[in-house]
Amino acid sequence: MGEKYTKRIAVMAAFVFSSLVANAEVRIADVFSTNMVLQRNSDIKVWGKADPREKVWVYFNGQKQITRTDKNGKWSVMLKPMKAVSEPLEMKIIGKNEIVLKNILIGDVWVCSGQSNMQMKVSETSNAQKEISNANFSEIRLFTVPTTVSTTPLETVSNASWEICSPETVKYFSAVGYYFGRDVYKEINVPIGLIHSSWGGTCVETWTSKASITKLPNYENMGERIDNYDPEKLKAQKKESLAKAIGSFPEKERGMNEKWMIADTDRSDWKTMDLPTLWGDAGYKHLNGVVWYSLDVHLDSTDLKNDAFLHLGKIDDSDITWVNGKKVGEMKWGYDVERLYTVPKNLLKIGKNNISIRVESPGYEGGFGSKSDRMFLQLKNQNIALSGSWKYKIDKVLVKFKDSPNDVPSLLYNGMIHPIIPYGIKGVIWYQGESNTPRSKEYEITFPNMIQNWREDWQQGDFPFLFVQLANFMRPSTNPQDDNWAELRETQTKSLSVKKTGMAVAIDIGDASNIHPLNKQDVGNRLMLSALKVAYGKDIVHSGPIYKSMKIEENKAIISFDYIGSGLLTKSKHGYVNEFEMAGADKKFYWAKAKLEGDKIVLWSDNVKNPVAVRFAWSANPAELNLYNKEGLPASPFRTDDWEGITDGKSFDD
């Protein structure tokens, strides 16, 4: 999901320094150019640089503003609010020289930011060729901020300018951004400017300023780390830390060739590790590579009459699993998928049975990511716990440590957000969160904090901030389980308590096998609905049903919703609703039967006599979700309990 740096910090520092001293002519900030859109009905700040104490004139749309640069050569003027204008305008900036910017429109400007699902290009989406060929919108303008990291706030945006939306320019632009902007334009019929600033695989912390992030719990001491960030030095530190834990680095894999999966393999030199655990929590922080695990399980004759089922919980990232030397399952790149493998009855035997697992994680720290109750061997009449002490051996270590904009907070705020502040905007659309799922609970703090951070720094009030709830992804769960993607979606829903926010639910338009689903048209359209409601004040149904309250009556739960529109709808001719779970005081969830009755959902479970809590669509991929309002918008996932989740207490360094 991540990408290589396009700029090195040293290069950026040199560029910024040279821009300060090399050009004495009057200059305007890089975010201003020919073909731009300026924000209507708002004071518009225009700024740039020239010689210290130089006089600067700005002429635009009948306005004339005069100012003088400060001792550092910075200047700015404030244009008075203007109505939307679709006819091309010119702006002149005059000092010792003259700058003329042409073909300027006045309308609404939206910032489009986040990680890879915002970065994904129009050319990579469904019906791309048709969408591109139809993208002739002269009143939609596009600006892309180059991917740039910096430890200090930058003021420049190199090699970027505003472009007119056309088949040629749109193909490389953010798909979500374009589809959103196109649909908004069709609804409100004023020029639209889209500023795209995103980077795949990035976390919310890197998009937050140092001043803002260091006010949060667990981040108070991050300032020094940000200031002293050196990617090469950090990689060396990671390598040194791992070397102390492991000793030498085996760089060639041996286990497959030497058949370590065979039950009677000599494991006398293998160490022991308590599972489930991730490598970092077991003392191997920064380990990427291959680790083998082995456990012997003793069975008696009564256990051998039926197939067994091997439950291993979530494994990060890939695994191959054997029982008594025979492969029973394999999965690649399923870091958030619970492993469930069938063990044929003729494979088991009386006495000792061996389970061997090869785990590979080349990009992030690997290991076993579920709670201990998710690891067990399921027999017909009993479950045998598999958590506890396993034998393990590190087979291969990848020593090419990667630098990342996620290494410390604020790197992308400094490089990709600060340079466009305070360009006049209508609001922000945001698609991000996948990279924060390991610490979903904390997102309840870090995400609203980032929203507030941007609003404070832009100094344009509480502008609308619209975001996409994570789409469905990965193999659907066969049984109710804890899930960090579900927890992240919950924190996103809670963020709606921040004023002037809106959420586009994408729980039904994802792809089980692709974290970058191709359908970005519906994402853009649902964001547009939020914009019409939140930003433009239109009286429309902009959201699917959101949980309101629960009432318990005997063995049933009755769920009420907000945002039901003209009524609830279930895509089942019998009225049954999928993806509901129920638990009693023991906190163990079971699938529940649920039925639509008027504008409420009534549910029950034969396994729960005294219900206490309900969950809905509580998994990375609730693939059978069928609850909507009649306007066709899906219900948002929720839970009614406040029990501890699997990401509670997780933070940036975990």
N, C-alpha and C positions, 0 to 999 in steps of 0.2 A: 504493500500500500504506500510505502514511503518512496521518495525519490532522492537522487543524489543532489548535493548542493549545486546550485548554479553560480553561486558567488562564495568566495572565501571571505572570512571576516577581515583578514588583512587587506584584501583587495578592496572591500567595501570601505574600510577606513581610509585607504589612500584616495579612493574616489571622492569621498565626502570632503576630505581635506583639500584636494585639488579644486573642487567646485567652489570652495569658500574663497580661494585666493587667486585663481587663475583668470577669472573673467570679471573685469570691472564694468562691463556693459550691463544695462538693466536686464534682468531675467525674471521670468514668471515661474512659479512652482511647476514641477513636471506634470502634475495631475491636470493642469490646464493645457489644452491644445485645440487646434482646429478640429471641428466636428464634435465638440463636446456638448453636453446638455448641462445647463445650470438649473438649480432647484428653484421652482416657482414659489411665490407667496412667502418668501423667507428672506431675511437679511443674508446676503452672500458675501463672504470674506474672500478677497482676492489678494494673494501675497507673492512675494518673490525677494530678489536680492539685487543690489547695485553697489556703487561706491558709498562709503559712509557719508551721511548728511546730504546725499544727492536728492534732488527733487524729482518726483515721479508723478505723471498724469495717467489716469485710467479713464478711457472713454468707452461707454457701452450703452446701447439702447436708449439714447437720450440723456444718460447720466454722465457727469464729469466729476471725478474724485481726484483730489490733489493731496499728496502726502510727501514726507521726506524720510529717507532711510535713517535708522538709528546708527549708533557708533559701530555696530557689527555689520552694517550694510543691509539689514533686513527692512522690508517695507510691507505694509498691508493697507488695504482700503476696504470699506464696507459698502456694498451696493444695496440700495433700498429694494424692498420686495417688489417683484414684477409678476404679472400674470403670464400664463403659458403662451408661448409664441412658437408657431410652426414654420414661419418664414425665416430663412437664414439671416443671421445677424453677424456683425463684426465687432471685435474688441481691439482697441488700440492701447498699448502701454508705451509711454514715451518718457525717456530719460535722456541720457547722452545718445541713445539710439532709439529706434522705434520697432516694436513688435506688433504684428497684425495677426490676429487669430480669426479665422473665417468659418462660415457655415455653422454657427452656434445656434442651438435651440434652447428654449426654456420650457421645462416640464418637471418630471419627477425623477429623482436619482435614487437608485437602490444599490446598496453594497451586498455582494453575494460572496459568502465566505464559509469556511469549514474545512473538511478533509476530502477524501477521494471521491465521495459521491457528489460533492459539489464541483470538484475539479474535472470530473468525467466530461468528455467533449460531446458535442452534438453528434459528431461523426461516429461515435461509439454506441449510440442508442438505437432503440427500435425504429424501423422505418427511416433510417438516417438519410438515405438518398432523397426520399420524397420531402422530408423536413428541410433539408438543405436547399433543395431546388426551389422551395416555396418561401425562402427566408428573405424576401425583398421588402424590407421595412426601412425606408429612408429616415423615419422619425424615431427609430430605435438606434441608439449609439452604444458601442461596446468599448470597454477599457479593461485590460488585464494587467494586474500587478505582477511583475516577474517574481519567481520564488527566490527569496532572499532572507538570510539570517543575519542577525547582528546582536551584539551584547549591549549596544546603546541605541537609543531612538534615532532613526535616520530621518532626513528631510528630503531625500531625493528618490525618484523612481526612474531608474535608467532604462532606456530602450523601450519605452512604452508611449502610446498615444491613443487618442480616441479614434474609433473607426465607425463608419456607417455600416449598419447591419445589412449583409448581403450574402448570397450563397458562398462566396469566397471567404468572407470574414467569419461567418457564424460557425463553420465546420470545426474550428479549433476552440471555440468559446465554451464556457460552462453550459452544459445541457440544462440543468435545473434553472440556472440563471436566465438563459434564453427563453425557455418555455414559460417560465413565470413572467418575464418581461413582456413577451408577446401576448400572453393572455390578459395581462393588466392593460396593455395598450389597447387591445380590442374592446375592453370594457369602458375605459375612461377617456380614450381618444385624445391624449396629450402626449407630447414627446416623452420618451423613456430613456434614461441613461442607466447603464448597468456597469458597475465597477466590480470586477471579479478578482478576489484575492483569497486563494485557497491552496492547500498543500496536502497531498494524500498521506494517510497514516499518522496524522498529528493529533495531539491531545489539547484539551481546552486550556491547559496551563501555559502552553507556549504562545497562545493568542492573548494572554493577559499581561498587562504592564507590570513591571517590577514593583512600582509603588502600590499597586492594587493587590497583587498576589501575596506580598509579604505582610499584609494585614490579616491573613487567614491563619487559623490554627494549623500547625505542622509546616508552615511556610515562612515563619518569622525570620529564619536564618538563611533564607534562600538568596538574599541580596548579594552577599559576598560570592556565592557560587556563580551567580549570573555575571557579576563583574569580572570574575577571574576565569570564565569559561574559555577553555582551550581544547578543541576537539582532539588534537593529537596527544596532548598531555593526558586527557581523560581516557583515551583508548589505552595508553601505556599503563595508567593506573588500574584499569579493568584487567588487563593482562597480568599485571603483577599480583593483584588480589586473587585471581583465579589460580595462578601458579602456586601461591602459598597454600591454597586449599587442596590442589591436586598433585603438585609436584611436576613431573614432566607431562607434556601434552602429546598424547597419542594422536598422530595426524593421519594414520592409515587405519581403516576399519578392518578388524579381524574376525568379529563374531560370526558373520554369515559364512565365511570360508571355513572357519574352524567348527562350525555347527554348534554354537553355544546353546541352541534350543534343545538339543538332545538331553533327555532326562538324566542320564548318568554322567553328564559333563562334570569334570573336576572343578569344583567351585571353592576349593579350600583357600584360595587367595582373594576371594570376593569379600567385600565389606558388607555391612548390614545397614539398612535404612528403614525407618518407620514410614509406611505408606498409609494413606495418601499424603503426598507433599510435593510441592514444586521444588525444583533444584535450588533456587535461591534461598528457600526456607530451610534447606538441608545443608547449607554451608557452601553452596556452589553458585554464588551470585555471579552473573555474567557468563555462565556456562551455556554454550550452544554446541550441539553435536549429537552424539549417539550414546545412550546408556541402556544397558541390559539389566533386567530384573528376573529373579527366579524365586519361586515359593513351592514347597512340597505340602500337599494336602492329603491327609489320611482318610480313606473311606472304608466302610464295611459293606458286606454283601447286600444289605437292604437299600443301599444308595445307587445300585447299578441297573435298575430295571427300566429306567426311562432316560430320555435325553435330559441333559442338564443345561443351564444357562449361566454364562459367565458375565457378571456385571463388574465393570472396572471403573465406572465413573468417567469423568472427562479427562482426556489425555492431551497434552500440549506437546507437539502438534500432531505427529504421525506415529502409528504403532503397527507392529506385526505381533500377533499373539499365537502361541503354540500351547497345546496340552499333550503331555507325554510325547513331545517331538513332532506332533502333527499340527499343521496350521489350522486354526479355527476362526481366524478373523484378521482383518487388516483395514486400516483407514489412513488416508493421506490428508493432511492439512485440515484436521477437524478439531482444533484446539478447544472448542466449546461444545463438542458433541459427546454425549454419554455413550460409552462402548457397551454393547450387549451382543455377545457371541454365543451361538448354539454349540454345545459340546455333545456330539453323538454318543449314545450310551455304550456302544462297542469300543469307544476310545478310553473309557474309564475302567479302572480295575480295583480289586480289593487291595487295600494297603496304600502305599505311597503313590501319589499322582503329582506330576510336576507341571507347573504353569510357568512359562517363560515369555517375557515380553521385551521386544526391542522398541525403544522409544527414541524418536528423532525430532529435534527442534533446532533448525538452522538459523532462525531469525530472531527469536525471543527466548527467554528462559523457559525450559520445558518442565515436564513432570506430570504428576497426577493432581488434578485441580478440584476434585469434589470432596465432600465430607466422607468420613469413614463408613457411614451406613450405606454408601453407594457402591461399596466394594464387597461383593459376596458371590458365592457359588450357589445357584438356586437349584435345589433338587426337588423331587416331587413332594416330599413330606418335611423338608427342612431347608433352611438357608445356612450355609457355612460362611462365617465372616472371613474375609481375606485381608482386612486392614491389620496393620501391625508390622512386625519385623520381616523384611524381605532381604535376600541376598542381591547385591548389585555390583556392576562393574562398568566403569566408564570406558567406552570402546573407541571413541573418536572425539576430538575437540577441534572446533573451528576457531582459529586464532586471528582471523581477519575481523577484528572488532569494527563495527560500523559507528560513524558519527551520525547524529540525528538531530533535527530541530526539537526533538523531545528530551534531549539530554538535560536541559535546564529550562525553567520557565522563561517566558517573555521574548524568546529569540524571534518569533514571527510577528509578535506585536511590534517589536522594534523595527523589523525589516519590511513588513508588508501592510501594517495598519497605520502606524504613526505617520508615514510619509503622505497619506491621503487625508489626514485630519488637519484642518476642519472643513474640508470641501463640503459644500451644502448638500444634504441628502434628505430623502423622504423617510428612509428606514433601512433595515437590514433583513436579509434572509440568510439562514444558517442551516447547514446540514453537516453535522458532526456528532460524535459520541461513541463510535465503534472503538476508538482507541482508549476510551475511558471506562470501558466495561469492566476491567479488572478492579476498579475502585468506584463502582457505580454509586454507592451510597454517598461518597464525598462529592459527587457531581451535583448533588442537591445544594451544595454550598458554592463550588467553584464555577458552575455555569451561570447562576444568577449574578455572582460577583463579576464575571466577565461582562455581562450585559450592562451592569451598573458602571463598570470601568469605562466602557466605550461611550456611554451616554455622558458621563462626567467629562471625559476628555474632548468629546466633540462640541460640548457646550451648545447643543441645539435642542435642549429639553429632552423629554422622555419619548424619543422617536420610536415608532413601531419596530418591534424585534420579533420576527416570525421564524419558526424553526421546524424542522422535520423530525418527527419521532422515528426511531430506528425501524427499518423495514424488516420483514421476516427473512430469516436466513438459517441455513443448516438443516440437517435431517430432523424431521419432527420427532418429538419425544413420545415414547410409548406409555410412559407412566408419569404422573405428576412429580415434579422435582424442583429444587431450587435452581435459579438461573440468573446469571449476572446481566444478561441482556434484558431480561424482564425487569430487573432492578433499575437498570439505566433508563428504561422507558418510564418507570414510575417516577424517577427524579425529573424527567422531562415534563411529565404531566404536572408535577408539583410546581414547576417553574412558571406555569400559567398564573400563579398568584402574583407574579411580578406584573405591574401595570403595563398595559399596551403591548402585551405579547399575544402571539397566536401560534397554534401547533397544527401542522399537517400530519395526520396519522397515515402511515404507509405500511401498516401491519399486514395488508392483504395484497400488496403489489410488489413484493420482493421475490427472491429466487433462492430456493434451498441450496443450490450449488454455486451461487455467484454472489459474493458480498457487494458487488456492483450491479444491481439489477438494471436491465436495459430500459425498462419503462420509466423514463424520467418525465414523460408528458403529464401523467397523472400527478406526479409529485409537484411539478410546476403549477398545475391547475389548482390543486388543493391549497398550495401556498397563496395563489391568487385569491381564492375565496377568503382566506384569513386576512389578506390585505384589504379586500373590499369592506370587510367588517371592521377591522381594527384601525386601518389607516384612513379609509375613506368614509367610514360611518354609515355604510349601506345596511339596510335592514334585510339581511339574508341569513340563511342557514349556512354557516361556515364550518361547522364541526360536526363530527359524528357523536354518538352518545358517550357521555363521560359519567363515571360512577358518582352517585349522589349519596345514597344511604342504603342500609340493610336493616331489615326487620326479621326477627326469628319468630316463627309460629310453630310450636311443637317440633317436628323433625324437618321442617322446611325453612328455607331462607327466601325472603322476598327482596329483590334488588330494584331500586329506583335510580333513574338517570336524569341528568341534565342534558340539554342539547338534543332532545329527541326529534326536533323538527316537527314535521306533520305526523309523526308516529314511528314506533319501532317496527322493524322488518326483519324477519329471519328467512334466509333463503332455503327453506325446507317446507315442503307441502304439508307436513304434519305439525309444523310449528315448533319443532324441537330445536334447541339452541346448543351449539357445540362449545367446547373448550372451557367449560366451567369445572372447578374443583371445589371440594368441601372438606373441612377438617373439624374435629372436635377438640376438646381441651388437650389431647395428647399431641397436637400440632402435626398430625400425620394426615396428608391430603390424599383424597381419593377422587376419581372421576365422578362427576355428579350428573344426574339427569336434569335437564332444564327445559322449561317450556315458556313460551310467550303468552302472557295473559294481559291483554290491554297494552298499557305502556310500562308494564313491569315484567321482570323475569322471576319465575318461581322455580326453585331447584331443591333437589334432595338427593341423598345417596343411601343405598341399602347398607353401606359400611359405616355410616355416621348417624347414630341415633340422636345425639344431642349436638347439633351443629354450633360452632363458635365462629368460624372464619370461612370466607369464600375467596377464591382467586379466579380470574378470568384471563384467558390467553396468556398464561404465565409461563412462557417458554420462548426460546430464541425464534422458533418457527411454529406458531399455532396454525398449522396448515389447514385445519378444518373450520376456521373462524367463519361464522355466517350471520353475525349480528350487525345490523346496519340501522340507520334511520331511513325513512322513505325517500329522502333526498339522495340516497346512495352512498353515504359516508359511513365508514366502519366505526364500530365501537372501539374505544381505547382500552388497552389492557389495564387491569387494576387488581388490587387485593384489599381486603377489609381489615386485615390484622396489622399489627406493628411489631411482629416478632423479628428477632435478629435474622438478618440476611447473610448470605455468604460473602458479601463485600463490606460488611460493617467493619470499620476500623482500618480499612486499607487506604493507603495514601501514596504519594508520588514516588517514594523510594521503596515501596513494597514490591 
